[in-house]
Amino acid sequence: MPAEVRRQTTEDRGQRAEAGSFCRLSSVVCPLFALCLLPFAFCILSSPSFAEKFHDTPPGGPGGLRIAVQPIADLEEAIVVEATEYKTYVADIDRASGTVALKGLSPGRYDLVLKFKDKVCEGLTLEPPDGVQPIPRASREGVEEVTWMSEDYFNEKHLIRSAGNPGMVKLVVEQIRDKKTFDPGGTELKGIMIRRFDLCELRRTREIWQVRMNRHLFREERKMGGPGTKLDFYHVPALGGARVGDGVATLPAFDAAKLKAPRPAEASYREKEGAAPKPKPKPKPRK
C-alpha cells in the first residue's frame, strides 16, 4: 500500500454522527461514567474490524474467483460483489503471482471492482430485474437531487454510471470530502481528503425517490494533491456477471494499461463554500 494512502480506521458515519452518538451516551449515563467510557469507545471505533464493517465474510461455499491483473503493483483493493443481494467481499491480492482471488463463495453471479492507485475498473451489474427503460427527465432530476442531498458529510459527489427504469434506478457514485475534517480524537486531518465509492439502489415512492440500498465498496483517506487525488473510472463488462459454481471460476486476464479513454461522470455536484446544506426532498401532499 502506498505511503500516501491511509486506509479507513473508523466506520464512516461522519464527524457529526460520531459526536451525536457520544452526546446521546452522556445524556443517558452520569457524566463521570460517560467520561470513563469515552476512551474505550474511541478504541472500538478505530478498531480494524470496524474498518471493513461494510464488507461481508465469504459464506464458506464451494466456489471462488480468480483473475490475473496487471499492473498488479498499482492495485490497492479488489472487491467482489454478489450481483443480487449486494453482498461484498474483499479479495486477496497476490502480487508475486499477479493474481486476485477469493474462495468460499456460494454458487451465483458476481461482479468485480478493481481499485488502482489512479483508477477504478468495475463490472457492476446495474440492470434491475424488470429491465431497463427510459427514465423521464423529471425522474432523473429527482434521482440526482436525492443523491446530492443524502449524506451531506461529503461535499462533492459524482454520479459515475446508472441504469434503471421509472420505478427503480441503480447508481455508481463517488463521494468526496475535501473540507476540514477531524479524526475521532479531535485532531484535524490537514491536507487529507476522504473518498468513498458506493453502489446505490433508489426506488420511487409516490412522488419522491428514496435510497433503499447503499453498499460502501471502498473508502480511503488520501493526501490532497498527491497521486490518486483524482480517479479515472472505467466500466469493464468483462469484470461483471461471472458465473461461480462448485469450483473456482477463472476470469480472462485483465490489463488496466490497455484501457482507452475513462468514463466521464453522468452528473456532478459540489457544495458551495459556506453554504448551508439543502433540506432533503419531502413528499408532496396528496390531493
C-alpha positions in Angstrom: 0.0 0.0 0.0 1.5 3.4 -1.0 2.5 5.6 1.9 0.3 8.4 0.8 -2.8 6.3 1.2 -4.2 6.0 4.8 -6.9 3.3 4.9 -10.1 3.6 6.8 -9.8 3.5 10.6 -13.4 4.3 11.6 -16.8 3.3 10.4 -17.7 6.1 8.0 -20.7 7.9 9.6 -19.3 11.5 9.5 -18.0 13.6 12.3 -21.4 14.9 13.3 -22.8 11.4 13.6 -19.9 10.4 15.8 -20.3 13.4 18.0 -24.1 12.9 18.2 -23.7 9.4 19.4 -21.5 10.5 22.4 -23.9 13.2 23.2 -26.7 10.7 23.5 -24.5 8.5 25.6 -23.7 11.2 28.1 -27.4 12.2 28.4 -28.3 8.7 29.5 -25.5 7.9 31.9 -23.9 10.1 34.5 -21.1 12.4 33.3 -18.4 10.6 35.2 -19.4 7.2 33.7 -19.6 8.8 30.2 -16.0 10.2 30.6 -14.8 6.7 31.6 -16.4 5.2 28.6 -15.1 7.6 26.0 -11.5 6.2 25.7 -13.0 2.7 25.2 -15.5 4.0 22.6 -12.7 5.6 20.6 -10.7 2.4 20.8 -13.7 0.4 19.4 -14.3 2.9 16.6 -10.7 2.8 15.5 -10.5 -1.0 15.6 -9.5 -2.6 12.2 -12.5 -4.9 12.5 -14.8 -1.8 12.2 -12.7 -0.5 9.3 -14.2 -3.1 6.9 -17.6 -3.5 8.7 -19.5 -2.9 5.4 -17.7 -5.9 3.8 -19.2 -9.4 4.4 -17.4 -12.6 5.2 -17.5 -15.2 2.5 -20.1 -17.8 3.4 -17.7 -20.8 3.1 -19.3 -22.1 -0.1 -17.5 -24.4 -2.7 -17.0 -21.6 -5.3 -14.4 -18.9 -5.9 -13.0 -16.4 -8.3 -9.5 -15.9 -9.8 -8.2 -13.4 -12.3 -4.7 -12.3 -13.4 -4.4 -8.5 -13.1 -1.8 -6.0 -14.4 -0.3 -3.7 -13.3 -0.6 -5.6 -10.0 1.8 -3.2 -8.3 -0.7 -0.3 -8.6 -3.7 -2.4 -7.4 -4.8 -1.3 -4.0 -8.0 -3.2 -3.4 -10.2 -5.8 -5.1 -13.9 -6.1 -4.2 -16.2 -9.0 -5.2 -19.9 -8.0 -5.3 -22.8 -10.5 -5.3 -25.0 -9.1 -8.0 -28.4 -9.9 -6.5 -28.2 -9.4 -2.7 -25.3 -6.8 -2.9 -23.0 -8.7 -0.6 -19.4 -7.5 -0.9 -16.2 -9.4 -0.2 -12.6 -8.3 -0.1 -10.5 -10.5 -2.4 -6.9 -11.5 -1.8 -4.1 -9.8 -3.9 -1.1 -12.0 -4.6 1.5 -9.6 -6.0 4.1 -12.3 -6.6 1.8 -14.2 -9.0 -0.1 -11.2 -10.3 -3.5 -12.5 -9.3 -6.6 -11.6 -7.4 -8.5 -14.5 -5.8 -11.4 -15.2 -3.4 -12.6 -18.6 -2.1 -15.6 -19.6 -0.1 -18.3 -18.2 -2.4 -21.7 -19.7 -2.9 -22.8 -20.5 -6.5 -24.1 -17.4 -8.2 -23.2 -14.4 -10.3 -20.5 -12.0 -9.1 -19.1 -8.6 -10.2 -15.5 -7.4 -9.6 -14.3 -3.9 -8.7 -10.5 -3.2 -9.1 -9.3 -0.1 -7.3 -5.9 1.0 -8.6 -3.9 4.0 -7.3 -5.3 6.3 -10.0 -8.3 4.5 -11.5 -11.3 2.3 -10.7 -12.3 -0.5 -13.1 -15.7 -2.1 -12.4 -18.1 -4.6 -13.9 -21.1 -3.8 -11.6 -24.5 -5.1 -12.7 -26.9 -2.2 -12.6 -29.8 -3.5 -14.7 -32.9 -4.0 -12.5 -34.8 -7.4 -12.6 -37.7 -5.8 -14.5 -35.4 -4.4 -17.2 -34.0 -1.1 -18.3 -36.4 1.6 -19.6 -36.0 5.3 -20.5 -36.2 7.5 -17.4 -38.2 10.7 -17.7 -36.3 13.9 -17.2 -38.2 14.8 -14.0 -37.4 11.4 -12.5 -33.8 11.7 -13.4 -33.6 15.1 -11.7 -35.3 13.6 -8.6 -32.7 10.8 -8.5 -29.9 13.3 -8.7 -31.4 15.6 -6.1 -31.7 12.7 -3.6 -28.1 11.6 -4.4 -26.7 15.1 -3.8 -28.6 15.8 -0.6 -28.1 12.4 1.1 -25.1 12.1 3.4 -24.1 15.8 3.5 -20.9 14.8 5.2 -19.5 14.6 1.7 -19.2 18.0 -0.1 -18.5 16.7 -3.6 -20.3 13.8 -5.5 -20.0 12.3 -8.9 -22.7 10.0 -10.4 -20.4 7.7 -12.4 -22.9 5.4 -14.0 -26.6 4.5 -13.7 -29.3 2.2 -15.2 -32.9 1.6 -14.4 -36.5 2.4 -15.2 -39.1 4.9 -13.9 -39.6 2.9 -10.7 -36.0 1.8 -9.8 -32.5 3.1 -10.5 -29.1 1.7 -9.6 -26.1 4.1 -9.3 -22.4 4.0 -9.0 -21.3 7.1 -7.0 -18.0 8.6 -5.9 -18.3 10.7 -2.8 -15.6 13.1 -1.6 -15.0 15.2 1.5 -12.1 17.6 1.0 -13.0 20.3 3.5 -11.9 20.5 7.1 -12.1 17.1 8.8 -11.2 15.7 12.2 -10.4 12.2 13.4 -12.4 10.7 16.3 -9.8 12.1 18.7 -10.4 15.7 17.6 -7.2 16.1 15.6 -7.6 17.9 12.3 -6.6 15.8 9.2 -4.7 18.5 7.4 -4.4 18.1 3.7 -6.4 14.9 3.7 -9.4 14.1 1.6 -11.8 11.2 2.3 -13.3 9.3 -0.6 -16.0 6.6 -0.7 -17.2 4.6 -3.7 -20.8 3.4 -3.4 -23.3 1.2 -5.2 -26.8 2.5 -4.6 -30.4 1.5 -5.3 -33.1 4.1 -5.4 -36.8 3.4 -5.7 -39.7 5.7 -6.4 -42.3 6.0 -3.7 -45.3 8.2 -4.6 -43.8 11.5 -5.6 -40.2 11.1 -4.4 -37.2 8.8 -4.8 -35.8 7.1 -1.7 -32.4 5.3 -1.2 -33.3 1.7 -0.5 -29.7 0.3 -0.5 -26.2 1.8 -0.3 -23.2 -0.5 -0.3 -19.9 1.1 0.5 -17.4 -0.7 -1.8 -14.3 1.1 -0.5 -13.2 4.1 1.5 -9.8 5.8 1.7 -8.1 8.8 3.2 -5.6 10.3 0.7 -3.2 13.2 0.7 -4.7 16.0 -1.5 -2.5 17.0 -4.5 -0.7 13.7 -4.4 -1.1 10.6 -6.6 -4.7 9.4 -6.8 -6.3 12.7 -5.8 -8.4 12.3 -8.9 -9.6 8.9 -10.1 -10.5 7.8 -13.6 -13.4 5.4 -13.9 -13.8 2.6 -16.4 -16.8 0.3 -16.9 -15.4 -3.1 -18.0 -18.2 -5.6 -18.8 -15.7 -8.5 -18.7 -15.4 -7.9 -14.9 -19.1 -8.4 -14.4 -21.6 -11.3 -14.3 -19.0 -14.0 -13.6 -20.7 -17.4 -13.0 -19.5 -19.2 -10.0 -20.4 -22.9 -9.4 -18.8 -25.6 -7.2 -15.2 -24.6 -8.1 -13.0 -21.6 -8.7 -14.0 -19.7 -11.8 -11.1 -18.1 -13.7 -11.8 -14.9 -15.5 -9.9 -13.7 -18.6 -6.7 -11.9 -17.7 -7.1 -8.1 -17.3 -4.6 -5.4 -18.1 -5.6 -1.9 -17.0 -2.8 -0.4 -19.1 -4.7 -1.3 -22.2 -7.8 0.7 -21.3 -8.7 3.7 -23.5 -10.5 6.9 -22.5 -12.0 6.9 -19.0 -15.7 7.2 -18.5 -16.9 10.8 -17.7 -19.4 11.3 -14.9 -23.0 11.4 -15.8 -23.6 14.2 -13.3 -21.6 16.0 -10.6 -22.3 18.1 -7.5 -20.1 20.4 -5.4 -21.3 22.1 -2.2 -20.8 25.9 -2.4 -18.3 27.2 0.2 -20.1 28.4 3.3 -23.5 27.3 2.1 -25.9 25.6 4.5 -26.9 22.1 3.5 -30.1 21.9 1.5 -33.1 20.3 3.1 -33.8 16.7 1.9 -36.7 16.3 -0.5 -40.1 15.7 1.1 -43.1 14.0 -0.4 -45.7 16.3 -1.9 -49.1 16.3 -0.1 -51.6 14.0 -1.8 -54.6 15.8 -3.3 
